[in-house]
């Protein structure tokens, strides 16, 4: 199965490691990790400036998505019939 991250980006759900909120709850180590990944070219921003809502960390890249963590979680669960 796949998960739509926004814009025209779709990734296999099996490749998703974690989805993080863009603005809150990120520790210093997480921010450092994302900055290093950005410096090394592993971050792809698919959100417009000021519209960033989540980081989607996959086995290949980190995507900056315009879709919230909660919405992405809901989408991932709906696709396989695990709605709560």
N, C-alpha and C positions, 0 to 999 in steps of 0.2 A: 504494500500500500504506500501511498504518497501523501505528503502534506504540502498544501499551498501556503507559502510564506508571505505572499503579497507580490505586487507587481506581476511579473510573469515567471516567478521563481517557484519551482516545485522540487522537493527533495524526497528521496525514499525515507520512510519513517524509521527503518532499521538503521539508518546512518545518523540519526539524531542522538546526541549524547545528553544534552540538557538545553532547556530554554530558560533564559534569565530575564528579569525585568530590566529595562534599559536604565531607568532613573533611580530605583531604590533597591536597597538590600545587597548591593555589590560590595564585597569586602575589598580591602586594599590589594590583596593577592589576586583577586579576580580582575580588578582594574589593571593591574600590572600585566597579567596574562594576556588580556585583550589588547593592551598597548603593544606588547611584544609581537603578538600575532598581526596586528595592524602594520607595524614596522616591517615585518617579513612578508607582507602582501597576502595574508590569509583571511583578511576581513573584506567582505563584499557588502556594501551598503545598498539595499534595495528600497530604502525609505527616503523620502524627500527630507531636506533639512528641516529640523524642528518637528518632524513627524515620527521620529524613532520611538519605538515602544518596547522592543525586545531584542535580545541576542539569541540566535539559534546556533548552538555549537554542534557541528557535525564532525564526522571523521575526516572530512576534507577541508572544510572552511568554517568560518564564523560569519553568519549573515546578520545584518542589522535590519530588522523587519519593522514595517509600519503597523503590524498587527500585535495586539496585546498577548501576554502569556496566557491569560485565561481563555481567550478566543482560540488560540492555537491548541491549547489542551482540549477544549471542547471539540474542535474540529477533528483532532486525532482520535478521540474516543468515539465520536459519532460514526466515523467511517468503518469501525469494526463492531459497532453495535454495543458499546459499553457505556452508554449514556447513564448519568447519575442524576 
